[in-house]
Amino acid sequence: MFLGMRKLLTVGILALGAGSASAQFGGGGFGGGSYGMAGYGGGGWGGYYPGPYGGYMQGLASVTNANGQYQMQIQQARVEQQQAEQARYKSRLDWDKTRIEETNLRSQEATANREYRENVREQARQETLNWSRKDPPAHYIYEGVALNAIADEIKQLQLDSNLRGPQILVDQDILNRINVNDGTNTSAAAGLSVIKANGSLNWPVIMRSRDFEPIRKVLDQQVATAIRMVRSDSLDAETYTNLQKEAEKLQKYIDSLVGDMRPDDYIRANRFSTSLDKDVVLLGGDNAKKYFSGDFKLSGSSVAEVLDNMFKSGLKFAAAGDSDRQAYNAFYNSLLQYDAGLQQLAGPAKPAAPGKGPAFLPEP
């Protein structure tokens, strides 16, 4: 490109030089003042013209100077671009660093929160276990809380030590009165309590009187019908709704007798009605059939066998009905003996944290 500019500049300078020479030597000779210096013969020296070679050199110098300035501008632009790129790169690094620091901080906070929750859960578990082993409130046993706490500890201890506790025999009649479920329901009372596996209702003595006979007959019939349908996976909405309505009628009838019943009898009747409502809800659930198919039933001749069967099936102790409490107390004592014997074989147990027991479980 620059070579072409030089050629054009050269041609232009030669053309100007030719015209200048014609003007210098044409018209007038020495006396006409046109010797190229405007007046050698009378007009003075006049202006200076560099001539063809001088003009060429002057033009070449201008082009060279312009080219140099252009190159300097290009270099300056490149430097500024590099500086801008460096600034952007530094800004990105700073942003990435800030994001990494924030991510690390969130991760540390999440870890700390998780560890805190785990510590709280472990402390609550230890407190529940401590209370369950040492003369717990009665409702700890009847709601299944104490039984589950001890059974869970036995399971972990057996896995860690590969040991079994002493031979503690149990009666199957006692096991038939222990309610269990699959543990998917977090409610402490998530198990059938007044509806038995044979399809009958376990009425308390006070509700076997003539006063309750009409509503008792209706509920016995409807419960038996609903259970037959549950066993065959054919429970329909109409049957289930009618059963719910009859359970509500029972509660209203008990409330109407509050002034005519002794306080203890009223409490037992009201507790039965509340348990019936929960059992009816379970009849409409996905696991209802398992309560009558033998899946939710304890078996075994000893505590060790009972627990092994429970662990394999993933069963948990559920709440007791009023008539089942004696069976719960008997099995709790057998479970304590097995737990104590296993601890003695396995060595010192982890110290249990002192506490007042879980606050979530209300008094009955």
N, C-alpha and C positions, 0 to 999 in steps of 0.2 A: 504493500500500500504506500509506504513511504517512498519507495523507488519511483512509483508512478507520479507522485506529487512532485518529486525532484525534476522528473522529465518535463512535466507541465510547466513548472517554474522556470526551467532553463529555456524552454521555447518562448515563454512570455518575456523573459529578460532579453533574449536575442532580438525579439521583435521590437521591443522598446529601444534597444541599442541601435537597430537599423534606422528607425525613425529619427532618433536623435542625431545620428550621423548625417542623415539627409538634411536635417534642419541646420546643422552646423556648417556644412560646406555649400549648401545651396543658396543662391540669390545674393549676390552683392560682393563676394570676395572679401578682401581685407577692409575695403572702405565702407562696406555697408553694415558693419557691426554685427556680422553673423559668422564669426570664426568659431563658433561653438562657445564662446565666452561672452557673447552679446556685447560687442562693442569694442573689439580690439582697436577698431578704427574710429571710435567716437562715442561708444556707449558704455565704456568702463568694463570692468571684469564681469559684472553680473553674478548669477547663481552658479553653484558648482554641480555638475552632473557626473556621477561616478563612472559612467561608461558601462559597457556590456559585462565585463568581468567583475567589476565591483558590484554591480546590481545582482549578479548571480550569487556572489558570496554573501551579500546582505540577505537575500531571500533564503539562501541555505541556512544561514544563522538563525533566521526567524523560525523556519520549520523545525530546526533542531531544538531550539528553545521551547517551542510549543509541544514537541514530542516529549521532551524531558518533563515539562509540567504535567502532561497527560499521564506519563508513567508514575510520577509522584502521587497524583491523585488516585490512580489505581491502587498503588501500594497503601496509601492512607485508608482507602475504602476497605481493603483487605484486613488491615490492622483493626479498624473499627468493627468489622464483621466478626473477627476472631474474639475481640473483647466482649462483644454482645453474646457470642456463643458461650464463652467462658462464664459470663454472668448468669445465663440461662442454666448452664450445667450446675453451677454452684447453687442456684436457687432450687433446682430439682433435687440435688443432694441434700440440701437443708430440709426440704419437704419430706423426702424419703426418711431422713433421720428422725424427724418429728413423728412421722407416722409409725415408724418402728418402735420408737420410745412409747408412744401411746398404746400400741398393740401389746408391748411387753408389760406395760402398767396394767392394762385390762386383764391380761393373762395372770399376772400376779394377784390382782384383786379377786379374780374368779377362783384361783387356787386357794387363796386365803379363806374365801367364803365357803368353798367346798370343804376344806379342812375343818372350818368352824362348825358347819352343819354336821359333819361326820362325828366330830367330838361331842356335839350336843346329843346326837342320836345314841352314841355309845354310852354317854353318861346316863341318858334316860333308860337305856336297856339295862345297864348295870343296876340302876336304882330299882327298876321293876323286878329284876332277878333277885335282888337282895330282899325286897319285901315279899316276893313270892316264896322264898325259901324259909323265911322266918315269920311264922304266924301272920299271914296276910289277912286283911279284912275279908269277910265272907264273900262279898261280891266279886273280889278278885278271882276266887275259885269258880263261882257260879257263872260268871261271864266268860270263863275260859282264859282269862288273862294270865293267871298264875300257871295254869297247866301249859300254855303255849310258851311262856318264858322259860320254864324249866326244861320242856321238851327241846326247845331250840338250843339251849346250852348243852344238853346231853348230846344232841346231834353233832355239834361242833367238836365237843370233847372226844366223842367216839371217832370222828374223822381224823383228829389230830393225833390221837394215841393208838388208834386201831384196837381198842379194848372194848369189852362189854361189861356191864355191871353185874351184880349178883342175881341169882334166880329168884325173882319175886312173882309168884303165881297170882293170877287174876281170874275172877269168875265171869263167864260170858254174860250172865244176867246183868252184871254191873256194866259191862261194855255196851250192852243193848240200850242202856239209858244214857250213854255219853253221846252227845250230838257233835258232829263234825261237818266240815265243808272243805272246799278246795282252796280256801284262802284268798280267792280273787275278790271277795267282798271285804272291804276294810272295816266294816262294822263289827264291833265285838260280839253282837248278838246275831250274826249272819248265819243262822242255821235253824232248821225246824225245831221247835221246842214243844208245842202243844199238839201238833199233828204228828202222829206216829207213823212208822214205816208200813204198818199193816192197814193204814187208811182210817184209823179211828182217832177221835179227839180225846185227849187225856184231861177230862174235866176234874176240877178240884171238888172236894167233898161238898162244900157249901153250894155249889152250882148243880148238884145232883138232886136237889129238892124238887118238889112239885111246882114250885113257883117258876122254875126255869125249864120245866119239862117241855112246854110247847116249842119254845125257840131252840131248845137243845135238840129235839128230834129233827127239826128242819135243818139245822146246821150239820148234824151227823149225816143226814142224807146227802146234802149238797157237797160236803167235803168228800164223802165216799165217791160220789159221781165224778167230781173234779179230779180226784186221784186216779180213778180208772182211765179217764181221758188223758191225763198227763202221761201215764205209763204207755199209752198207745200213740202218743204224739198227736192227739186229736182234740185237745182242749179248745173249745170255741169261746168267742167273746161273750155270748149270751150267758153261758154257764158261769164264766168267771165273773161277770158283772153282777149276777144274782148272788153269788157267794160274797162278794164285797158288800153288797147291800145288807145281807143278813148279818154280817159281822158288825156293820155299823148299827143295826137295830139292837144287837146284843149290848153294845156300849151304852146306847141310850137307855136301855132297860135297866142296866146296872146303875146308871146315874139317877134314875127315878127311885131307886131303893136305898139311896144313900142315908136317908133318915131312919130306915127300918132295919138296917144291918149293923152288926157290931163293926167297929173300926177295922179289926183284923180281917174279918170276913170280906168286908168291902175292898180292902187292899188286895186280898188274894183274887177276888173276882175281877177287879180292875186290871190287875197284872195279867190274868189269863186273857182278858179281852185285848190288851195291848200286844201280847205275844201272838194271839191269833191273827191280828192285823198284819204283823210282820210275816207270819207264815203264809198268809194268803198272797202277799206280795211275792214271796219266793216261789209259790206255785205258778205264777205267771212269768217267771224268769227262764233264762236259757238252760240253767242247770237243774230245773225242777225234777226231771226224770231220774237224775242220779240219786236223789234222796230215797227212791223206791226201788231202784235196781240193784242195790247192794254196794254201789260205788262209794257212798258216804256211810260206811258202816265199819266199826272197829272189829278186829278179829285177832286172835292170838291167845295162847295159854299163859303167857308171862308178859311182864312189862316190856322186856327186851323185844319180844316178838310183836307186840302191839305197836311199839314205836318204829320198828323196822318196816312194818307194813304201812304205817302212816307216812314215813319218810319217802318210801318208794312211790306212794300214790299222791304225794304232795298235799296231804290232809292237815287241817288245823282244827283245834278244839273250838266248838261254838258254844253258845249260851245254853244253860240248863233250864228246863221247865221246873215248875214248883215241885212236881213229884219226882224229879230227877236229882234233887240236891243231895240226897243221902248217897246216891251212887257217885256223884262228883266228889264228895268228901272222901269216900272210900278209895277211889282211884287216885286222888291227890296224895293221900298218905302212902299208897304203894309207889307212886312216882317219886316221892321224897326219899323213900328208902333206897330205891334204885339209884337215884342221883347221888346220894351220900356214899353208897358203896362204890360207884364209879369214880367219884372224886378221890376216895381213899386209894383205889388201885392206880389212878393216873398221877397222883402226887398233888402237891398244893395247888389250889385253884387261884386264879387271879382275884385280887381283893375287890370286893364289891363296893361301889361308891355309896356313901350314906345318902339318904334322901327320904322324901315323904311319899314316894310313889308317883305314878303318872297322874297329872291333874285332869286328863281328858275323860277319865272313867268316873261317872257320877255314882253317888250312893244309890242303892235301889230304893 
